[in-house]
Amino acid sequence: MNIVSLVLRIKPETRAEAEAALTAFPGVECHGMSDDGKLVVTVEDAEGAAMSDTLIALHRVPQVLAATLAYEHCGVEDGDSPVSNQPEALKSPCEEAQS
């Protein structure tokens, strides 16, 4: 399992529209938001969606003013090789660095 956490800057008054647009992407969940518009978002691997493509798409959501990567975890499930079970197009940069 691969998961990243982001802090997105949005205008607080656009929270509802931002969350609706963000959670439309596979594997994306919105969590708490500060009063000044810092929204915590997690992105998990999703079937048929490369995480890198999802991260780029999140930057393009109109309500998102800025994005900061806060955390990244690249896990290997029991019995899986870190890179061999995914098509080349879906390998994450952290998995490639391990090979």
C-alpha positions in Angstrom: 0.0 0.0 0.0 1.2 3.5 -0.9 -0.2 6.5 0.9 0.6 10.2 0.9 -0.6 13.1 3.0 -0.9 16.6 1.7 -1.6 20.0 3.2 -3.6 22.0 0.6 -4.1 25.7 0.9 -7.6 26.8 -0.1 -9.8 29.8 0.6 -12.0 28.7 3.5 -15.2 29.8 1.8 -14.5 27.3 -1.0 -14.2 24.3 1.3 -17.4 22.5 0.2 -16.5 22.8 -3.5 -12.9 21.9 -2.9 -13.8 18.8 -1.0 -16.3 17.7 -3.6 -13.8 18.1 -6.4 -11.0 16.4 -4.5 -12.9 13.4 -3.3 -14.1 12.7 -6.8 -10.6 11.3 -7.5 -10.0 7.6 -6.5 -8.3 7.1 -3.2 -8.6 10.7 -2.0 -10.0 11.6 1.4 -10.3 15.0 3.0 -9.7 15.4 6.7 -9.6 18.5 9.0 -9.1 22.0 7.9 -7.7 25.0 9.9 -9.5 28.3 10.0 -6.9 29.8 7.6 -7.6 27.3 4.8 -5.1 24.5 5.4 -6.9 21.3 4.4 -5.3 17.9 5.2 -5.8 15.3 2.4 -4.7 11.7 2.1 -4.2 9.8 -1.2 -4.0 6.0 -1.3 -3.3 3.8 -4.3 -6.4 3.1 -6.2 -7.0 0.4 -8.8 -6.1 1.7 -12.3 -5.0 5.1 -11.1 -1.3 6.0 -10.7 -0.7 8.0 -7.6 1.5 10.5 -9.4 -1.4 11.3 -11.9 -3.8 11.8 -8.9 -1.3 14.2 -7.2 -1.0 16.2 -10.4 -4.7 16.3 -10.8 -5.2 17.6 -7.3 -2.9 20.6 -8.1 -5.2 21.4 -11.0 -8.4 21.6 -8.9 -9.4 25.3 -9.2 -9.9 25.8 -5.4 -6.4 24.6 -4.6 -4.0 27.5 -4.2 -1.0 25.4 -3.1 -0.1 21.9 -2.1 2.6 20.6 0.2 3.6 16.9 0.6 3.6 16.2 4.3 4.1 12.4 4.3 4.7 9.5 2.0 4.6 5.8 2.8 5.5 3.0 0.3 4.5 -0.3 1.8 5.0 -3.8 0.5 2.1 -6.2 1.2 2.9 -9.7 2.4 4.7 -11.8 -0.3 4.8 -8.9 -2.8 8.0 -7.6 -4.4 8.2 -3.8 -4.1 8.2 -3.3 -7.8 7.5 -6.5 -9.7 3.7 -6.6 -9.3 2.9 -3.3 -10.8 2.9 -2.3 -14.5 5.8 0.1 -15.3 3.4 3.0 -15.6 2.1 2.6 -12.0 5.4 2.3 -10.2 5.9 5.1 -7.7 9.2 7.0 -7.5 9.9 5.6 -4.0 9.5 2.0 -5.4 11.8 2.7 -8.2 14.4 4.0 -5.8 14.3 0.7 -3.9 15.1 -1.4 -6.9 
